[in-house]
Amino acid sequence: EPEVTQTPSHQVTQMGQEVILRCVPISNHLYFYWYRQILGQKVEFLVSFYNNEISEKSEIFDDQFSVERPDGSNFTLKIRSTKLEDSAMYFCASRTGNRGYTFGSGTRLTVV
Amino acid sequence: KQEVTQIPAALSVPEGENLVLNCSFTDSAIYNLQWFRQDPGKGLTSLLLIQSSQREQTSGRLNASLDKSSGRSTLYIAASQPGDSATYLCAVGGQTGANNLFFGTGTRLTVIP
């Protein structure tokens, strides 16, 4: 069964550093998403991406965040200057048509 | 804004029991509803997807129902097994934009052998 692949599985970074989280969505999917889950809290929507542009973003997705689909297969989330409160599990997801979402296994980001 | 609530927050049952997990949502204008399983520290595994026009979906020992008008969904697990122990998340797809998901806080299920 096709999978969404995320790398790395765990990243530790110093406060103020830039991080890039990488995702390879399912190849024929058209919609791409980033969600995050702070420990013990709900999974929260960050951003959706369709037709090579952001289609919707939440209030969490401020100027520190950006997304890119640089080469038609990868989908990246960049956090420019990480804060302690950015520590969370970040999930990439993709879907097509009226099919459900497929989520990756997540990247655990720890900001120290 | 869509709010999704799951009750109970935690549930502990002996192996073999049938059980029901509940999900409620505030806005009935949904695109679909999806149930996920999450093991500790892991990703989200899709269990069942119900489109807004459907009333239920079944997969093996799992059955999910949807009542849009009352803003409720249930996940029924038959003959529970210790391997079913996990957190179960309900997520509602919005009708606008890219149909983003709104998640509940989950029900943590423990099946005791």
Interface residues (C-beta under 8 A of the other chain):
Chain A: Y31 Y33 Y35 Q41 K42 V43 E44 F45 S48 F49 Y50 S55 E56 M89 F91 N98 R99 G100 Y101 T102 F103 G104 S105 G106 R108
Chain B: N32 Q34 F36 G41 K42 G43 L44 T45 S46 L49 Q51 L89 A91 T96 G97 A98 N99 N100 L101 F102 F103 G104 T105 G106
